[in-house]
Amino acid sequence: MNLPNKLTLFRVILIPFFVVFLLFEDVDPSFHWIALVIFIVASLTDLLDGKIARKYNLVTNFGKFMDPLADKLLVCSAMIVLIDLKRIPSWVVLIIIAREFIISGFRLIASDNGVVIAASYWGKFKTTFQMIMVILMIANIQALSLFTQIIMWIALALTVISLVDYLYKNKDVMKETK
């Protein structure tokens, strides 16, 4: 197993630890900060694994499958916990998760037709803003509450824009072949 794939697996392994520390942040004040550090480290592995894989030609089918899945698991698990902590509205999370299911289903259909749908810049911006949003919501710094809300709205807009972009650019995938 190459380094980028190990980083992806490491990100997945960090998720339950992150969730536990965040869920129980009221037990010990340090848990809040531990959860934040774990999320930031996990987010940075996302940046690193892709750069290393491309730079050293270490792109694998495992990586193509697991990297986006690891991102979705990390961000979605964080947002679900943040609903419980009353830091993000559930309807925002529902829109974001629905987008992920739609794109995953769309990619599955494309794959069945022999088409690989690569990540777009809109999708990458979406992921970046979602991770920044989660970091700000975990940090929960009152002086940044307006900024956090603005980032949430940008992340939500990018979620919808990236969905429309994927569907529009790949609309031919949905056409039935005879």
N, C-alpha and C positions, 0 to 999 in steps of 0.2 A: 504494500500500500504506500503510495507516494505522499509527500508532505502536504499538498493541498487537500487531499482526501482525509488525512489525519486531522488537519485543522477543522474540516467540516464535521467530522465525528466528534471532535473535542467540543465544538459549538453545541452539538446535540446533547452531549453528556452534561454540559453546564446548565442546560435549561431546568431540570428538576431542582438543582441547588438554588438557582436564581429564584424560582417560583417559591420555594420554601422560605428563603430569607425574606422575600418581599411580603409574602402572606403573613409572616410572623414578625414584621418590623415593630409592632407594638410591644413585643415581649422584651426586646433589647434594642435600644437606640442604634447600636452598631449594626444590627441586621439590615437596617435601611441602607446604610452606606455600603455594606457588603453586597447587597443585591444590586446596587448601582454599579459597583466595580465589576461584578460578574457580567452584567448586561453590556457594559462598555467593552470588556475584554472579548466577549462573544461577538459583539458587533465588529470589532477590529479583525477578528479571525475571518469574517466574511470578506472584508477588504483584502486581506492578505492572501487567502487561498486562491482567489481569482487572479490576482496579479502574478503570483508564483506560477500557477498553472499555465497561464498564457506566456509568460516570459521564458519559461524553461520547457515549453511544449509538453506539459504534463496533464493536458486535458483528457479526462476519461469519461466513459459513459456513466460510471458511478458518480463522478463529480457533477456531471450535467444534471443528473437526477437528484442527488442528495443536497447539493448546495442550495438550490432554490427552496427545497423542502425544509432544510434546516433554518433558512431565513424566515419562512412562513411560521414554523413552529415557535421560533424565538419571539418574533414580534406578536403573533396572535396570543401566545400564552401570557406575555406581558400585558397586553391590552385587556385580556379577560380578568387578570388579577387586578388591574387598575380600575375596572368596573366595580369590583368588590370594594376597593378602597375609595370609591366615589370620586375618582380623579378624571374619568372620561365617561361621557354618556354612552350607554349601551347601543343606541342607534348608530353612532359613529363606528363602533366596533363591528356591528352587523353589516354595515355597508362595506367596510374594509374586508371582512372575512368573506362576504358574498362575492366580491370581486376576485378574491383568490380562488374560490371554488369555480367560478365561471372560467377564469383563465386556465386553471388546471384541466377542466373538462375540455376546453377548446384545444389545448395542447394535446390531449389524449386523442381527440378526433383527428387532429392534424397528423399525429404520429401514425395512426392507423392508415392514413393516406400517404405515408412516406414523406411527410413534410415536417421539418424541424423548425419550430418558431423560436427564434433567439430573443433574448431579453432586449427590450428597446431602451432608449435613453429615458423615455417617460417612466418606464418601469423602474429603472435605476434611481431616478430622482425620487420616485414614490417611496422606494425602500429607504433611501437616505433620510427623507423627511420623516417617515414613520419612526425610524430609529432615533432621530433627534427628538421627536415628539415624546417617545417613550422615556428617553433619558431625562428630559425636562420634567415629565410627570412623576417619574420615580424620585428625582431630586426634590420635587415639591417645595420649591423656594418661592415664598409668597411674593417677593419683589419681582419675580419673573412670571407671575401668573398671567398677565396680559400677553406677554411674548409667547408663553406656552400655548395660550388659546389661538393666537395667530398661526403658530406652527401647526397646530392641530387642524385648522381650517385649510392651510396650504397642503398638508398631507392628505386630507380628505379630497380636496380638489384634484390633486395629482393622482389619487386612486381612481377617480372617475375618468379623468383625462386619459390615463394609461389604459384603462379598460376600453374606452372608445377607440383609442389609437390601435390597440391590438386587434380589435374586432374589425375595424375598417381596413387596416393593412392586410388582413388575412381573411377577408370575407369570402374569397374563393374556396377556402377550406370547407366551408359549410355547404357549398353547392354539392348536390348529389351527383355522383358519376354514374353513367349508365353502362 
